[in-house]
Amino acid sequence: MLKAIIKLETLACPSCLAKIEAAVKNVSGVDKDSVKVMFNASKVKVNFNDSTNIEVIEKAIQTMGYSVIKSSVRAA
């Protein structure tokens, strides 16, 4: 299991949080219970398995129209 913190552009509205959370939870291999979008910090914390890579999670967020600034991944 891997753990990631994804830094996003500044989030403008609380509904952004729900959209991003739903998009990340729909990525195959993501631990749905671990997904946490921190509105004030504009970050996403997520755990995912080794068969999924961070680029797929980033793409899901970008497809929703939000910019990913950087991601850090480490073993959980």
C-alpha positions as CSV (number, residue, x, y, z in Angstrom):
1,M,0.0,0.0,0.0
2,L,1.2,3.5,-0.9
3,K,0.3,6.8,0.7
4,A,0.1,10.1,-1.3
5,I,-0.3,13.7,-0.5
6,I,-1.4,15.7,-3.6
7,K,-1.1,19.5,-3.5
8,L,-3.7,21.2,-5.6
9,E,-4.3,24.8,-6.8
10,T,-6.3,26.8,-4.2
11,L,-9.8,25.4,-3.9
12,A,-12.5,28.0,-4.4
13,C,-15.6,26.4,-3.1
14,P,-16.7,23.5,-0.8
15,S,-18.4,21.7,-3.7
16,C,-15.0,21.3,-5.3
17,L,-14.1,19.1,-2.3
18,A,-16.9,16.7,-3.1
19,K,-16.1,16.5,-6.8
20,I,-12.4,15.8,-6.2
21,E,-13.2,13.2,-3.5
22,A,-15.6,11.4,-5.8
23,A,-13.2,11.4,-8.7
24,V,-10.3,10.0,-6.6
25,K,-12.6,7.3,-5.0
26,N,-13.5,6.1,-8.6
27,V,-9.9,5.3,-9.4
28,S,-9.3,1.5,-9.4
29,G,-6.9,0.5,-6.5
30,V,-7.7,3.5,-4.3
31,D,-8.6,2.7,-0.7
32,K,-11.9,4.6,-0.7
33,D,-12.0,5.0,3.1
34,S,-8.6,6.8,3.1
35,V,-9.5,9.6,0.7
36,K,-9.5,12.9,2.5
37,V,-9.7,16.3,0.7
38,M,-8.4,19.1,2.9
39,F,-10.2,22.2,1.6
40,N,-8.2,24.9,3.5
41,A,-4.8,23.3,2.7
42,S,-5.8,22.4,-0.9
43,K,-4.5,18.9,-0.5
44,V,-5.7,15.4,-1.0
45,K,-4.5,12.5,1.1
46,V,-5.0,9.0,-0.3
47,N,-3.8,5.4,0.1
48,F,-3.7,3.2,-2.9
49,N,-2.3,-0.2,-3.9
50,D,1.0,-0.9,-5.7
51,S,-0.8,-1.7,-9.0
52,T,-2.1,1.9,-9.3
53,N,0.2,4.7,-10.0
54,I,0.0,8.3,-8.9
55,E,-0.4,9.6,-12.4
56,V,-3.8,7.9,-12.8
57,I,-5.0,9.6,-9.6
58,E,-3.7,13.0,-10.7
59,K,-5.4,12.6,-14.1
60,A,-8.7,11.9,-12.4
61,I,-8.4,15.2,-10.5
62,Q,-7.2,17.1,-13.6
63,T,-10.2,15.7,-15.6
64,M,-12.4,17.4,-13.1
65,G,-10.7,20.7,-14.0
66,Y,-8.4,21.1,-11.0
67,S,-4.6,21.6,-11.4
68,V,-2.2,19.3,-9.5
69,I,0.8,21.3,-8.3
70,K,2.9,18.3,-6.9
71,S,2.5,14.9,-5.4
72,S,4.5,13.0,-2.9
73,V,4.2,9.2,-2.5
74,R,5.7,6.9,0.1
75,A,5.1,3.5,1.5
76,A,2.2,3.4,4.0
